[in-house]
Amino acid sequence: MATNRKQFESFLLVVVLAVSGFIPSLCCLRSQKDALLQFKSLLFPKYDSSDLASWNSSSSDCCQWKRVTCGANTTSKQVIGLSLNFVGASYFPSDALSPLFLLRSLVHLDISFNNIQGNIPGAGFANLTELVKLDMSGNKFNGSFPVELFSLSKLEYLDLIDNMIKGRLDSSLGSLRSLKEFHLDHNSVYGEIPAEIGNLTNLQILSLQGNQFYGRIPASLFCLTKLESLDLGINYFKMEIPNGISNLSNLASLYLNDNHFYGAIQASLQKLENLETLHLGGNEFTGEIPTWLFNFTSLAKLNLEGNNLILTNERVAPKSMLDSLSLRSCNLSGEVPTWLSNQTSLYALDMSDNNLVGSLPSVLFHSENLGILILSQNNLSGSLPNNIGNASRLSVLMLSHNNFSSLLPESISNLPRLSLLDLTNNSISGNFPIFHPESRLAYLALGQNKFTGVLPQNLGNLKKLYYLDLHDNNFTGQIPAAISRLSVLSVLLLRNNSLQGPISMLPDSGYLKKLDLSYNFLSGRIPPDLVRTFGIFSNYDPFMSLAPEYTYGILDSKHQYQFGESLGHLSALELSNNQLSGEIPESLGDATSLHLLNLSSNRLTGGIPKTLENLRALETLDLSHNSLTGEIPSNFGELHYLTALDLSNNNLTGAIPVGQFGFFSHESFANNSGLCGIQIEVSCPDPSQNIKTKERKDWDSWFSLKMTIPGYAVGLLCTISGFYVSGFFRIPPRKRGRISIRQLV
């Protein structure tokens, strides 16, 4: 009982002390709260719709605010972390950071991706002596490095990726001895890497990609034995691979790409037994590709593209774990090595843009892991192997710009994961392939081949198709109704075939961006609802949602592939060289994002719709070789982006507009006998002279009318007077008796 009584008394004492205010508050410091509120007021002087809306003076504890982290303390809570990435302020000057420099307890500070503009406030950062992690990536910091930034002795993580920092990397960088990660990618820093970088003995990741470093890599860098990732890509280093690189025994990723490294690929790299990624592309390496590169037990990604190398046909043992291999643009010759099939882990292989000859080895498709095969722009020939369908993981097959012939193997259309098939510019024949109803095909390019027959109705089963290129073949018949079921189609290229009939069955996707039906035998009118119904100028780009699948491994963001005719950001409508008739629909004026409009070489009549003046993004306009009449709309001269124009060979009349149209030559308006203007050196009637002539005619008419009546009166009086003077009306004296006719004569 005594013990319980004692505990109860202690409890009462605590309550009393709490009520009396003797127990310290565990809320954040008032000074830190005020600093955060001041920071918010600088960013959002009016309305704040971001997460910072929860920051307000009525809330007593700023530790409960979003994006704020506090640490426990015996007397109070102090702010130790701020996650201020993507705050969303419309304008974010670097001066707005000033209140944050009062939070000397900060350990983690993330201000990335805020479009912060101005110099890095070095004096302010010097106050944050407790900082361990600082992320300033994705902003617009400019100027040079403030030396104060390198005084933060506890800093372990520093990220400055994607800014506008200039100048040299100061030797004081060596003071950051606690630093484990340093990211400086995509800035404008130049000069040599300071030798003091060797002082950063705890460094694990060093990324200097996309700057202007040059000279030699300092030997001190190879003393950083804890390095796991080294990225010096996209700079101006000009040297052989230093032998000292072999000291970096923990290195897992090495990027030396897009520099001027030369000579042979150094054997010292063999000692990097933990290497998983090696990117040497875009340099000046020569000689044979070492076979030991394929014997690494850990190497998964190897990129040697853009060098001048020799690929030996020597058999290589299947010892590696190689996952992706890029030998693109290496000036390789000879046949595709069959020993590549021994690399059983190989998922992505790119040997495009070389001088390879011979057939496509069927053994490549024995692998169950092959997912990406790119052999475009070579001199390969013969038939495509019938066993392509055995590579069940194949999702990307690009064999364009070769000399393949014969029929397309049926097994290709049954590949369950095939998403991209590009066979452009070969000599492949036969009918359009019949794809599996559950096909995942998103990109199909069969242009510039020898395909024949009609387009089948099952084309509509390709529900994920967003790019369809069948140009320069000999497809016949009408555009099938099945195309209207391609719900995400963005690009449709059917030019230079033998298609007939009206333009009626088109994709009802709402995403169509490029439509090219030129050089066919299409007839009838241009559908008025072409723009409204099919949303041809939508900004949605389905390619972006599929891009990760095609950027796997070697297909990375540094070397993005352009598949066939690039989607780009231009909208195009090409219907030229057909047999279309009738008037140009006024609804085309609603296509305000259109960059190219080509309706030339048809049988179009009527005038040029005035609504086309709304196409302010237009760069190319071709309405030539039709039977258009009337005047060119006067506001066409305000199409300021127009760089290519052809209105020739029509029956247009009137004055050619000035403005942008003043830059085009006679050829743009040739064979329109009724046109006039400085562009064709035919003078137009002076409008002011026309007005004067009209006014003179009006005056003459008025004067004639006004003077007619008095003129008749005056003339009559003058005539009568004359008659009196001449005696015509003189009456002779009357005589008595009968008056004879002679007397009256």
C-alpha positions, 0 to 999 in steps of 0.5 A: 500500500505504501508503494502504491501511495508513493506512485500516486503522489509522484503522478500528482506531482507530474500533473501539478508540474505540467499544469504549472508549466514546468514541463518543457514543451515538445513542440517545434521552436517558435523561431523555426516556425516563424522561419518556415512561415516566412519562407512560405510567404516569399513563395506564395504571397497570395494563394497557396494550393500546394502542400504548404497550405497546411503551414499556418500560424494557427497550428502550434506545432510545425512538426505536424506540417507536411514535408517537415520532419523533426527530431526528438530533443529533451527540451524541444523538437527541432526541424531536421528535415525538409522535403520541398521538392516539386513545391509548385511555386510559379516563381522561385528565386534563390533569395527565397531560400534565405529563411531556411538558412536559419534552421541550423538543425537541418540534416536533410534538405530536398529542394529539387525540381522547383525551377529555382533561379539565381546563384547558389547562396553559399553564405546561407548554406554555410550556416547549415553545418549539420547537413548530411543530405542536400538535393538541389537537382532539377533547378536553374541554379547558375553561376559558379560553385560557392566555396562555402558549399564545400565547408559542410563537413558532415555532408554525405549526399550532394545532388546538383543534377540538371542545373546551369552551373558554370565555372571550374570545380574548385579544389576545396571540393576535397574538404567534403571528406564525409561525402559518399555520393556526388551528382553533378550531371548535366551542367556546364562545369569545365576544366580538369577534375581537381586532384583533391578529389582523391581526398573523398575516400568515402565516396561511393558514387561519382557522376559528372556526366554531361559537362565540359571536363577535359584533360586527363583523369587525375591519378588520385581518383583511382585511390577512391577504392570504395567507388561503386559507380563512376560516370564520366560520360559525355565530356571531353576527355581525350586519352587512353583508358588509364591502367589505374582504373583497375584499382577500383575493385568495388566498381559495379558501373563504369560510364566513359561513353561519348568522350574521346578515349582512344586506342585498344580497350585496355586489358586492365578492365579485366580486374574489375571483377564486380563490374556489372555495367560498362559503357564505352560507346561514342569514343574512338576505340579501335581493334578487336573486341576482346573476347574476355569481355564475354567471360565476365561472371558479373557483367550484365550490360555492355555498350561499345557503340560508335567505335571502330571495332572488329568482331571476331568470329572466334567461338566464345564460351558461354560464361558471361551473364551478359544481359544487353549488348550494343555494337551499333555503328561500330563499322563491323563487317562480316557475318553475324557471329553464331556464337552470340547464341551461346550468351544464354542470358542475352536479352537485348542485342543491337548490331544496327548501322554496320556492314554485316552481310549474309543471312540472319542466323536461325540459332539466335532464336533458340534462346528463350531469353532474347527480347530485343533484336536490332539489326537495322541498316546492314546488308543482310539478305535471304529469307527470315528464319522460320523459327523466329517464333521460338523466341517467345520473349521477343518484344522488339524486332527491328530488321529495317533497311536490309535486303531480306526477301521472300515471304514473312514467316507466319511464326512472327505474327504469333509471338505473344510479347511482340510489341514493335516490329520494323521491317521497313525497306526490304523486299519482303512479299506476300499478304498482310500478316494475320496477327493473333487476336491477343497481340500486344503489337503497338508499333508496326512498320512494313513500309517499302516492301512488296506486300500485296492484296487487300488490308484484312478486317482482322487488322482491327484486332490490334487494339494496342496499335499506335503506329502503322506504316504500310507506305510504298507497297502495293496494297489494293482495295478500300481502306478497311472498316477495321481500321476504325477500331484501332482505338489508340492509333496515333500515326497512319501511313498508307501513302503510295499504294493502290488503295481506292474508294472514299475516305470514310473508314478512319481511326476513331481514336482521338489520338491520330496525329499523322495521317498520310494517304497520298499517292493512291486512287482515293476518290470522293470528297474530303469528309467534313468531320475528318478533324472533329471525329478523329481528333487528329491533332491531339497532344496525347502521345501513346509512345510515352507510355510504352517507352520504358519497354524500349529503353531497357538496357541499351535502349537508354535515354542517352541514345533514344531510338527513332523508330521509322518516321519519328512521331515527333511533335508535328501534326500532319495531314497528307492527302495529295495525289489522289482523285479527291473532288469537291470543296475543301471542308471549312472544318479543317480550320479547326485543326489549330495544331496542324503543322503540315497540310498537303491536298495537292494534285487532286480535283478540288474545286471552290475557294480556299476556306477563310477558316484556314486562317486559323492554322497559325502553327502551319509550316507547310501548305500545299494546295497546288494542282487543283481547280480552286477559284476565288481569292486567297484569304487576306489574313493568310499573310499572318501565318507566321510559321509558314516556310513552305507554300505552293498554290500553283496551278489553280484558277485563283484571282485577286491580290496575293496577301502580303506579310508572311506571303511576301517571302515566297517566290513566283513558283508558289503562285505560278499558273494562276492567271488571275493573281497579281502582286509583287511576288509574281511581278504583276501589278494590282490596280491601285485601290485609290485610283479605283476610288477616284475613278468611281467618284468621277463617274458618280459626279458625271452621272449626277451632273448629267442628271442635274443639268438635263432639266434646265438644259432642256428649258434653256434650249427651248427658250433659245429655239423659240427666240430664234424663231421669233428673230427669223420671223418663223412665228410672224403672223401676216395681216388678215385680209377679208375673204377666204384664206387659201392654203398658199397663203399659209405656206 
